[in-house]
């Protein structure tokens, strides 16, 4: 059974993988190593600050069962 697209998708994924592997990781641009990245801790409420909320005054977060955390 022939594959749909003649393997174009597979070839495209391999091309993108090669591009990504030769690039500089985002954390290296800030002077971190992979080991340091694993040891970093995010500040409590960081997601509320970046979402436009105010973590300091909003108190405990309400859990939304449909949200992606």
N, CA, C and O atoms as CSV, one atom per row, in Angstrom:
chain,resi,resn,atom,element,x,y,z
A,1,UNK,N,N,0.841,-1.178,0.000
A,1,UNK,CA,C,0.000,0.000,0.000
A,1,UNK,C,C,0.887,1.242,0.000
A,1,UNK,O,O,1.688,1.422,0.918
A,2,UNK,N,N,0.762,2.099,-1.008
A,2,UNK,CA,C,1.608,3.300,-1.064
A,2,UNK,C,C,1.259,4.281,0.047
A,2,UNK,O,O,0.108,4.388,0.469
A,3,UNK,N,N,2.289,5.000,0.511
A,3,UNK,CA,C,2.047,5.994,1.552
A,3,UNK,C,C,1.523,7.273,0.922
A,3,UNK,O,O,1.897,7.636,-0.194
A,4,UNK,N,N,0.674,7.929,1.636
A,4,UNK,CA,C,0.107,9.181,1.148
A,4,UNK,C,C,1.171,10.271,1.201
A,4,UNK,O,O,1.816,10.442,2.236
A,5,UNK,N,N,1.365,10.990,0.147
A,5,UNK,CA,C,2.338,12.072,0.113
A,5,UNK,C,C,3.728,11.618,-0.280
A,5,UNK,O,O,4.644,12.438,-0.350
A,6,UNK,N,N,3.907,10.355,-0.534
A,6,UNK,CA,C,5.206,9.861,-0.996
A,6,UNK,C,C,6.331,10.040,0.005
A,6,UNK,O,O,7.486,10.172,-0.399
A,7,UNK,N,N,6.039,10.051,1.278
A,7,UNK,CA,C,7.078,10.192,2.295
A,7,UNK,C,C,7.506,11.632,2.535
A,7,UNK,O,O,8.491,11.879,3.231
A,8,UNK,N,N,6.782,12.574,1.969
A,8,UNK,CA,C,7.135,13.989,2.140
A,8,UNK,C,C,7.123,14.394,3.611
A,8,UNK,O,O,8.007,15.121,4.065
A,9,UNK,N,N,6.125,13.926,4.354
A,9,UNK,CA,C,6.029,14.281,5.779
A,9,UNK,C,C,7.223,13.780,6.563
A,9,UNK,O,O,7.777,14.501,7.393
A,10,UNK,N,N,7.619,12.547,6.301
A,10,UNK,CA,C,8.773,11.977,6.995
A,10,UNK,C,C,10.035,12.755,6.666
A,10,UNK,O,O,10.840,13.050,7.549
A,11,UNK,N,N,10.203,13.085,5.401
A,11,UNK,CA,C,11.376,13.845,4.963
A,11,UNK,C,C,11.385,15.233,5.619
A,11,UNK,O,O,12.436,15.725,6.030
A,12,UNK,N,N,10.229,15.843,5.711
A,12,UNK,CA,C,10.124,17.177,6.316
A,12,UNK,C,C,10.487,17.137,7.800
A,12,UNK,O,O,11.193,18.017,8.292
A,13,UNK,N,N,10.006,16.118,8.510
A,13,UNK,CA,C,10.337,15.976,9.937
A,13,UNK,C,C,11.836,15.790,10.113
A,13,UNK,O,O,12.421,16.382,11.021
A,14,UNK,N,N,12.468,14.990,9.276
A,14,UNK,CA,C,13.920,14.779,9.365
A,14,UNK,C,C,14.674,16.075,9.092
A,14,UNK,O,O,15.663,16.370,9.762
A,15,UNK,N,N,14.212,16.853,8.108
A,15,UNK,CA,C,14.858,18.138,7.799
A,15,UNK,C,C,14.759,19.102,8.982
A,15,UNK,O,O,15.741,19.750,9.345
A,16,UNK,N,N,13.589,19.192,9.570
A,16,UNK,CA,C,13.398,20.089,10.717
A,16,UNK,C,C,14.218,19.621,11.912
A,16,UNK,O,O,14.785,20.441,12.634
A,17,UNK,N,N,14.284,18.309,12.125
A,17,UNK,CA,C,15.079,17.760,13.227
A,17,UNK,C,C,16.545,18.140,13.066
A,17,UNK,O,O,17.200,18.500,14.044
A,18,UNK,N,N,17.063,18.065,11.861
A,18,UNK,CA,C,18.460,18.424,11.613
A,18,UNK,C,C,18.696,19.904,11.883
A,18,UNK,O,O,19.736,20.269,12.433
A,19,UNK,N,N,17.753,20.760,11.508
A,19,UNK,CA,C,17.881,22.200,11.758
A,19,UNK,C,C,17.887,22.484,13.254
A,19,UNK,O,O,18.703,23.270,13.734
A,20,UNK,N,N,16.986,21.851,13.987
A,20,UNK,CA,C,16.878,22.076,15.431
A,20,UNK,C,C,18.130,21.606,16.153
A,20,UNK,O,O,18.600,22.274,17.074
A,21,UNK,N,N,18.673,20.469,15.748
A,21,UNK,CA,C,19.856,19.916,16.420
A,21,UNK,C,C,21.100,20.780,16.234
A,21,UNK,O,O,22.004,20.730,17.068
A,22,UNK,N,N,21.170,21.564,15.170
A,22,UNK,CA,C,22.354,22.400,14.964
A,22,UNK,C,C,22.211,23.781,15.597
A,22,UNK,O,O,23.178,24.541,15.647
A,23,UNK,N,N,21.030,24.108,16.074
A,23,UNK,CA,C,20.794,25.412,16.685
A,23,UNK,C,C,21.246,25.480,18.131
A,23,UNK,O,O,21.600,24.469,18.737
A,24,UNK,N,N,21.230,26.682,18.670
A,24,UNK,CA,C,21.582,26.911,20.071
A,24,UNK,C,C,20.308,26.867,20.907
A,24,UNK,O,O,19.333,27.548,20.587
A,25,UNK,N,N,20.309,26.068,21.979
A,25,UNK,CA,C,19.120,26.034,22.838
A,25,UNK,C,C,18.857,27.418,23.429
A,25,UNK,O,O,19.791,28.186,23.662
A,26,UNK,N,N,17.591,27.730,23.667
A,26,UNK,CA,C,17.233,29.062,24.174
A,26,UNK,C,C,17.923,29.367,25.484
A,26,UNK,O,O,18.315,30.510,25.720
A,27,UNK,N,N,18.085,28.354,26.360
A,27,UNK,CA,C,18.667,28.612,27.679
A,27,UNK,C,C,20.160,28.899,27.589
A,27,UNK,O,O,20.701,29.585,28.455
A,28,UNK,N,N,20.835,28.394,26.568
A,28,UNK,CA,C,22.267,28.658,26.398
A,28,UNK,C,C,22.496,30.129,26.069
A,28,UNK,O,O,23.541,30.687,26.403
A,29,UNK,N,N,21.528,30.755,25.418
A,29,UNK,CA,C,21.644,32.177,25.091
A,29,UNK,C,C,21.638,33.034,26.347
A,29,UNK,O,O,22.095,34.177,26.319
A,30,UNK,N,N,21.123,32.491,27.455
A,30,UNK,CA,C,21.090,33.200,28.738
A,30,UNK,C,C,22.183,32.715,29.684
A,30,UNK,O,O,22.217,33.109,30.849
A,31,UNK,N,N,23.074,31.862,29.187
A,31,UNK,CA,C,24.207,31.410,29.975
A,31,UNK,C,C,23.949,30.194,30.843
A,31,UNK,O,O,24.769,29.876,31.704
A,32,UNK,N,N,22.831,29.501,30.643
A,32,UNK,CA,C,22.526,28.311,31.433
A,32,UNK,C,C,22.936,27.045,30.702
A,32,UNK,O,O,22.941,26.994,29.472
A,33,UNK,N,N,23.279,26.033,31.472
A,33,UNK,CA,C,23.519,24.707,30.911
A,33,UNK,C,C,22.258,23.873,31.138
A,33,UNK,O,O,21.352,24.298,31.856
A,34,UNK,N,N,22.199,22.698,30.535
A,34,UNK,CA,C,21.044,21.824,30.720
A,34,UNK,C,C,20.906,21.438,32.195
A,34,UNK,O,O,19.795,21.364,32.719
A,35,UNK,N,N,22.031,21.195,32.859
A,35,UNK,CA,C,22.010,20.840,34.287
A,35,UNK,C,C,21.426,21.990,35.117
A,35,UNK,O,O,20.595,21.759,35.995
A,36,UNK,N,N,21.853,23.213,34.845
A,36,UNK,CA,C,21.332,24.362,35.579
A,36,UNK,C,C,19.847,24.569,35.302
A,36,UNK,O,O,19.087,24.950,36.193
A,37,UNK,N,N,19.446,24.319,34.077
A,37,UNK,CA,C,18.038,24.464,33.711
A,37,UNK,C,C,17.169,23.496,34.519
A,37,UNK,O,O,16.079,23.855,34.964
A,38,UNK,N,N,17.655,22.279,34.703
A,38,UNK,CA,C,16.896,21.299,35.478
A,38,UNK,C,C,16.767,21.695,36.950
A,38,UNK,O,O,15.824,21.282,37.625
A,39,UNK,N,N,17.708,22.489,37.441
A,39,UNK,CA,C,17.697,22.886,38.846
A,39,UNK,C,C,17.000,24.221,39.097
A,39,UNK,O,O,16.843,24.623,40.250
A,40,UNK,N,N,16.578,24.916,38.037
A,40,UNK,CA,C,15.887,26.195,38.213
A,40,UNK,C,C,14.487,25.972,38.775
A,40,UNK,O,O,13.825,24.984,38.458
A,41,UNK,N,N,14.058,26.887,39.595
A,41,UNK,CA,C,12.696,26.826,40.139
A,41,UNK,C,C,11.957,28.082,39.712
A,41,UNK,O,O,12.491,29.189,39.788
A,42,UNK,N,N,10.748,27.901,39.273
A,42,UNK,CA,C,9.929,29.049,38.879
A,42,UNK,C,C,9.321,29.675,40.129
A,42,UNK,O,O,8.971,28.973,41.078
A,43,UNK,N,N,9.199,30.990,40.122
A,43,UNK,CA,C,8.578,31.688,41.240
A,43,UNK,C,C,7.091,31.354,41.295
A,43,UNK,O,O,6.443,31.191,40.260
A,44,UNK,N,N,6.566,31.255,42.486
A,44,UNK,CA,C,5.137,30.977,42.663
A,44,UNK,C,C,4.309,32.058,41.985
A,44,UNK,O,O,4.572,33.248,42.156
A,45,UNK,N,N,3.331,31.653,41.233
A,45,UNK,CA,C,2.442,32.597,40.573
A,45,UNK,C,C,2.978,33.168,39.272
A,45,UNK,O,O,2.409,34.123,38.744
A,46,UNK,N,N,4.062,32.607,38.739
A,46,UNK,CA,C,4.637,33.150,37.506
A,46,UNK,C,C,3.640,33.133,36.363
A,46,UNK,O,O,3.616,34.053,35.545
A,47,UNK,N,N,2.821,32.100,36.298
A,47,UNK,CA,C,1.872,31.983,35.195
A,47,UNK,C,C,0.803,33.071,35.263
A,47,UNK,O,O,0.331,33.540,34.227
A,48,UNK,N,N,0.424,33.470,36.460
A,48,UNK,CA,C,-0.575,34.537,36.603
A,48,UNK,C,C,-0.002,35.865,36.149
A,48,UNK,O,O,-0.711,36.669,35.544
A,49,UNK,N,N,1.272,36.110,36.431
A,49,UNK,CA,C,1.899,37.366,36.006
A,49,UNK,C,C,1.972,37.450,34.490
A,49,UNK,O,O,1.710,38.502,33.907
A,50,UNK,N,N,2.330,36.339,33.852
A,50,UNK,CA,C,2.462,36.359,32.400
A,50,UNK,C,C,1.110,36.314,31.701
A,50,UNK,O,O,1.006,36.666,30.526
A,51,UNK,N,N,0.088,35.888,32.408
A,51,UNK,CA,C,-1.253,35.853,31.827
A,51,UNK,C,C,-1.978,37.181,32.022
A,51,UNK,O,O,-3.107,37.350,31.561
A,52,UNK,N,N,-1.334,38.115,32.700
A,52,UNK,CA,C,-1.934,39.424,32.892
A,52,UNK,C,C,-2.621,39.563,34.245
A,52,UNK,O,O,-3.140,40.632,34.565
A,53,UNK,N,N,-2.631,38.502,35.040
A,53,UNK,CA,C,-3.235,38.572,36.366
A,53,UNK,C,C,-2.271,39.144,37.378
A,53,UNK,O,O,-1.133,39.473,37.040
A,54,UNK,N,N,-2.711,39.265,38.605
A,54,UNK,CA,C,-1.855,39.764,39.675
A,54,UNK,C,C,-1.813,38.704,40.763
A,54,UNK,O,O,-2.736,38.604,41.572
A,55,UNK,N,N,-0.752,37.916,40.788
A,55,UNK,CA,C,-0.646,36.804,41.725
A,55,UNK,C,C,-0.604,37.278,43.176
A,55,UNK,O,O,-1.099,36.586,44.065
A,56,UNK,N,N,-0.015,38.455,43.425
A,56,UNK,CA,C,0.132,38.934,44.795
A,56,UNK,C,C,-1.215,39.283,45.427
A,56,UNK,O,O,-1.427,39.028,46.612
A,57,UNK,N,N,-2.114,39.857,44.652
A,57,UNK,CA,C,-3.374,40.293,45.225
A,57,UNK,C,C,-4.535,39.334,44.966
A,57,UNK,O,O,-5.607,39.471,45.556
A,58,UNK,N,N,-4.316,38.372,44.089
A,58,UNK,CA,C,-5.429,37.498,43.730
A,58,UNK,C,C,-5.630,36.346,44.711
A,58,UNK,O,O,-6.673,35.693,44.690
A,59,UNK,N,N,-4.646,36.089,45.566
A,59,UNK,CA,C,-4.773,34.994,46.524
A,59,UNK,C,C,-4.619,33.641,45.859
A,59,UNK,O,O,-4.098,33.550,44.748
A,60,UNK,N,N,-5.068,32.590,46.529
A,60,UNK,CA,C,-4.920,31.258,45.953
A,60,UNK,C,C,-5.667,31.146,44.622
A,60,UNK,O,O,-6.753,31.697,44.444
A,61,UNK,N,N,-5.057,30.427,43.713
A,61,UNK,CA,C,-5.665,30.277,42.381
A,61,UNK,C,C,-6.858,29.346,42.436
A,61,UNK,O,O,-6.896,28.399,43.222
A,62,UNK,N,N,-7.814,29.628,41.600
A,62,UNK,CA,C,-8.961,28.744,41.441
A,62,UNK,C,C,-8.562,27.682,40.423
A,62,UNK,O,O,-7.964,28.009,39.397
A,63,UNK,N,N,-8.874,26.444,40.682
A,63,UNK,CA,C,-8.523,25.364,39.767
A,63,UNK,C,C,-9.599,25.239,38.706
A,63,UNK,O,O,-10.785,25.126,39.013
A,64,UNK,N,N,-9.171,25.261,37.464
A,64,UNK,CA,C,-10.082,25.091,36.343
A,64,UNK,C,C,-9.827,23.700,35.752
A,64,UNK,O,O,-8.759,23.468,35.187
A,65,UNK,N,N,-10.777,22.778,35.868
A,65,UNK,CA,C,-10.543,21.422,35.384
A,65,UNK,C,C,-10.341,21.342,33.874
A,65,UNK,O,O,-9.857,20.328,33.372
A,66,UNK,N,N,-10.704,22.393,33.146
A,66,UNK,CA,C,-10.526,22.380,31.706
A,66,UNK,C,C,-9.261,23.074,31.249
A,66,UNK,O,O,-8.951,23.070,30.057
A,67,UNK,N,N,-8.521,23.671,32.177
A,67,UNK,CA,C,-7.304,24.395,31.826
A,67,UNK,C,C,-6.139,23.429,31.684
A,67,UNK,O,O,-6.137,22.336,32.250
A,68,UNK,N,N,-5.152,23.861,30.916
A,68,UNK,CA,C,-3.914,23.087,30.746
A,68,UNK,C,C,-2.857,23.745,31.613
A,68,UNK,O,O,-2.533,24.915,31.412
A,69,UNK,N,N,-2.321,23.014,32.566
A,69,UNK,CA,C,-1.314,23.560,33.468
A,69,UNK,C,C,0.049,23.020,33.144
A,69,UNK,O,O,1.026,23.372,33.806
